[in-house]
Amino acid sequence: MRPYLSPMTPPPTIFLLGSGNVAWSLATALAVKRCRFLGVYNRTPEHAKPLADKLGCAVIFDLEQSPKDADLYLICTSDHAIASVSARLPEVGGLVAHVSGSAAIEALDEKHKRRGVIYPLQTFSGKRAADFTNVPILIETDKQSDMDFLTALAHLVSDTVIPLDGTQRRALHLAAVFACNFTNFMYGLAAEIMQENALDFQLLFPLIQETAKRIETADHPMTLQTGPAVRNDVETIRKHLNLLENQPELQELYQTLSQSITKHFHGDKI
């Protein structure tokens, strides 16, 4: 058991539980830094085999057969599976950690004396390699020695490693849903509107890119807000709502967002 991973210490051994998008991205990045994987767990072997082959380790489909001497047991499952997987994982001497932004550290079974969270703040899709250099990685542990261990491990792949307690991490995850998931959904709705009117979605790319670019140097995103709602341009909003009269769900969403913006900036509603 190594309480601290210094640059002079050989990278740790890891047992990976899960083989989804986060597992692929994070494990691949750690493998490049010479971390050695002792196995990949999945109840369905064929789901884990491609990743295990890539990492050069075995597939484990029975948690009773988990290696007992890994430095880190990294749970990269869905949030709702963390508790059951950690409960079925035999008691081990290594650090048991999950990668969730919203699950509490207490989701890990209390029989594990060393528990932690290593949450990469990024969206992952498919089995593509991710550059973690600029990806913030948030750390939480019960013990300072494990905080040192996970911090050093995260620094193998990222320049930004920050300790956060569970309340802060869950707030960060909530903010990320607004900034990423909801925003991407809006892109999708915009793309559908463009397609329905024989317009190329790429026409919006310069607008999207300029908005994102300006946010990087703005004091606060709200200072950049434009559009009919922030101007309290009731006439333009009415025209837009009329265009959506055959799409009541989209019309309702447009109205709700416009009202929220108007109330934020003007203290009243449309």
WONORMO-V744860 format. One record per pair of residues at least 12 apart in sequence whose ideal C-beta (glycine too) atoms are under 7 Angstrom apart, sorted by the first residue. I is the first residue (numbers start at 1). J is the second residue. D is the distance in Angstrom with one decimal. If there is no record, write none. Layout:
i=I j=J d=D
i=I j=J d=D
This chain:
i=1 j=93 d=5.7
i=1 j=94 d=6.9
i=2 j=71 d=6.1
i=2 j=149 d=6.8
i=3 j=145 d=3.9
i=3 j=148 d=6.6
i=3 j=149 d=6.3
i=4 j=145 d=6.7
i=4 j=148 d=4.4
i=4 j=149 d=6.0
i=4 j=152 d=6.4
i=5 j=149 d=5.5
i=5 j=152 d=3.7
i=5 j=153 d=5.6
i=6 j=152 d=6.6
i=11 j=33 d=5.9
i=11 j=34 d=4.8
i=11 j=35 d=4.4
i=11 j=36 d=7.0
i=11 j=156 d=6.8
i=12 j=35 d=6.1
i=12 j=71 d=3.5
i=12 j=72 d=5.5
i=12 j=153 d=6.6
i=13 j=36 d=5.0
i=13 j=38 d=5.4
i=13 j=70 d=4.9
i=13 j=71 d=5.0
i=14 j=30 d=6.8
i=14 j=35 d=5.6
i=14 j=37 d=5.3
i=14 j=38 d=6.9
i=14 j=70 d=6.1
i=14 j=71 d=6.9
i=14 j=72 d=4.7
i=14 j=74 d=5.6
i=15 j=38 d=5.0
i=15 j=39 d=5.5
i=15 j=66 d=6.1
i=15 j=67 d=5.4
i=15 j=70 d=4.1
i=15 j=73 d=5.0
i=16 j=37 d=5.9
i=16 j=40 d=4.8
i=16 j=41 d=6.8
i=16 j=74 d=5.3
i=16 j=76 d=6.5
i=17 j=41 d=4.4
i=17 j=73 d=6.6
i=17 j=74 d=6.6
i=17 j=75 d=4.6
i=17 j=76 d=6.5
i=17 j=77 d=6.3
i=17 j=85 d=5.7
i=18 j=75 d=6.4
i=18 j=76 d=3.6
i=18 j=77 d=4.3
i=19 j=40 d=5.7
i=19 j=42 d=5.1
i=19 j=47 d=5.6
i=19 j=48 d=4.2
i=19 j=51 d=4.7
i=20 j=76 d=6.4
i=21 j=124 d=4.1
i=21 j=125 d=6.0
i=21 j=126 d=6.6
i=22 j=76 d=4.9
i=22 j=99 d=5.5
i=22 j=124 d=5.3
i=23 j=51 d=6.5
i=23 j=76 d=3.7
i=24 j=51 d=5.8
i=24 j=127 d=4.8
i=25 j=124 d=4.7
i=25 j=130 d=4.2
i=26 j=76 d=6.8
i=26 j=99 d=6.7
i=26 j=120 d=6.2
i=27 j=51 d=6.7
i=27 j=55 d=6.0
i=28 j=54 d=6.9
i=28 j=129 d=5.5
i=29 j=130 d=6.6
i=29 j=132 d=4.9
i=29 j=157 d=4.5
i=30 j=156 d=6.6
i=30 j=157 d=6.4
i=31 j=55 d=5.5
i=33 j=156 d=4.2
i=33 j=157 d=6.3
i=37 j=55 d=4.3
i=37 j=57 d=4.4
i=38 j=57 d=6.0
i=38 j=67 d=4.3
i=38 j=70 d=5.2
i=39 j=57 d=5.2
i=39 j=58 d=4.9
i=39 j=59 d=7.0
i=39 j=60 d=4.4
i=39 j=67 d=6.0
i=40 j=52 d=4.3
i=40 j=55 d=6.7
i=40 j=57 d=6.3
i=40 j=59 d=5.7
i=40 j=60 d=6.8
i=41 j=60 d=4.7
i=41 j=63 d=6.5
i=41 j=66 d=6.9
i=42 j=59 d=6.8
i=42 j=61 d=6.3
i=43 j=61 d=5.6
i=45 j=59 d=4.8
i=45 j=61 d=5.1
i=63 j=88 d=4.7
i=63 j=89 d=5.3
i=63 j=90 d=6.9
i=64 j=90 d=6.5
i=66 j=89 d=6.1
i=66 j=90 d=6.1
i=68 j=92 d=6.0
i=70 j=94 d=4.8
i=71 j=94 d=5.1
i=71 j=95 d=6.9
i=72 j=94 d=5.8
i=72 j=95 d=5.3
i=72 j=97 d=6.5
i=73 j=89 d=6.4
i=73 j=92 d=6.1
i=73 j=94 d=5.6
i=73 j=96 d=4.5
i=74 j=97 d=5.9
i=75 j=96 d=7.0
i=75 j=97 d=6.8
i=75 j=98 d=4.3
i=76 j=99 d=5.2
i=79 j=100 d=5.0
i=79 j=102 d=6.1
i=79 j=103 d=4.7
i=82 j=98 d=5.0
i=82 j=100 d=6.4
i=82 j=103 d=5.3
i=82 j=107 d=4.6
i=82 j=108 d=6.9
i=83 j=107 d=5.0
i=86 j=108 d=4.6
i=86 j=109 d=4.3
i=86 j=112 d=6.6
i=87 j=109 d=4.5
i=91 j=111 d=5.1
i=91 j=112 d=6.7
i=94 j=114 d=6.9
i=95 j=114 d=4.4
i=95 j=116 d=5.6
i=95 j=146 d=5.3
i=95 j=149 d=6.2
i=96 j=108 d=5.5
i=96 j=112 d=4.2
i=96 j=114 d=6.5
i=96 j=115 d=5.7
i=97 j=116 d=3.9
i=97 j=117 d=6.0
i=97 j=118 d=5.2
i=97 j=150 d=6.7
i=98 j=117 d=5.9
i=99 j=118 d=5.9
i=99 j=119 d=5.8
i=99 j=120 d=6.7
i=100 j=119 d=6.6
i=101 j=119 d=5.0
i=101 j=169 d=6.2
i=101 j=172 d=6.7
i=101 j=173 d=3.3
i=101 j=176 d=6.7
i=102 j=170 d=5.5
i=102 j=173 d=4.7
i=104 j=166 d=5.2
i=105 j=117 d=5.4
i=105 j=140 d=5.5
i=105 j=142 d=7.0
i=105 j=166 d=6.0
i=114 j=143 d=6.6
i=114 j=146 d=5.4
i=115 j=141 d=7.0
i=115 j=142 d=5.4
i=116 j=140 d=6.4
i=116 j=141 d=4.1
i=116 j=146 d=5.3
i=116 j=150 d=5.3
i=117 j=139 d=6.9
i=117 j=140 d=4.2
i=117 j=169 d=6.9
i=118 j=137 d=6.3
i=118 j=139 d=5.9
i=118 j=150 d=5.3
i=118 j=154 d=6.1
i=119 j=137 d=6.8
i=119 j=138 d=4.5
i=119 j=169 d=6.1
i=120 j=132 d=6.7
i=120 j=135 d=5.3
i=120 j=137 d=5.1
i=121 j=135 d=6.4
i=121 j=136 d=4.5
i=121 j=138 d=6.4
i=121 j=172 d=6.8
i=121 j=176 d=6.3
i=122 j=135 d=4.6
i=123 j=180 d=5.5
i=132 j=157 d=4.0
i=132 j=158 d=4.8
i=133 j=158 d=6.5
i=133 j=159 d=5.8
i=134 j=159 d=6.7
i=134 j=160 d=6.9
i=135 j=158 d=5.4
i=136 j=160 d=4.4
i=136 j=162 d=6.3
i=137 j=154 d=4.1
i=137 j=158 d=4.7
i=137 j=160 d=6.8
i=137 j=161 d=5.0
i=138 j=162 d=5.5
i=138 j=164 d=4.6
i=138 j=169 d=5.5
i=138 j=172 d=6.7
i=139 j=151 d=5.7
i=139 j=154 d=6.3
i=139 j=161 d=6.3
i=139 j=162 d=7.0
i=139 j=163 d=5.1
i=140 j=163 d=6.9
i=140 j=164 d=6.1
i=140 j=165 d=6.3
i=140 j=166 d=6.2
i=140 j=169 d=6.3
i=147 j=163 d=6.2
i=189 j=250 d=6.7
i=190 j=204 d=6.1
i=225 j=261 d=6.8
i=229 j=258 d=4.2
i=229 j=261 d=3.8
i=229 j=262 d=5.0
i=230 j=261 d=5.6
i=230 j=265 d=5.2
i=232 j=262 d=5.9
i=232 j=266 d=5.6
i=234 j=270 d=6.2
i=237 j=258 d=5.5
i=237 j=270 d=6.1
i=240 j=254 d=6.2
i=241 j=254 d=6.4
i=241 j=255 d=6.4
i=258 j=270 d=6.0
